[in-house]
């Protein structure tokens, strides 16, 4: 997973992965168009400093907990489940009936699909 770390100021990302994948990359190894760019490193350090100083990770966790509490009481016929990590939440809808699917297609509504229910 790559994630921008400079707050949009400069194009730089950190890459996170499983131990199995990341052991193929050396410590502090960089491979990027923007590798070894002092401005990018400075922007990343400043962004991390703001994240720490303003306790944004704690805030994300609080918002995530609040959101989970709100959606836990939802009883909507189209909602299958909600998956959250911190303040990042994903709402998964139940597979619509063929009739509803055709209605959505007629209205040009995009419905992403998946091969199988992720919760199975």
Helices and strands as residue ranges (DSSP letters): E 2-4, E 13-15, H 19-22, H 38-53, H 56-72, E 79-85, E 88-93, H 98-106
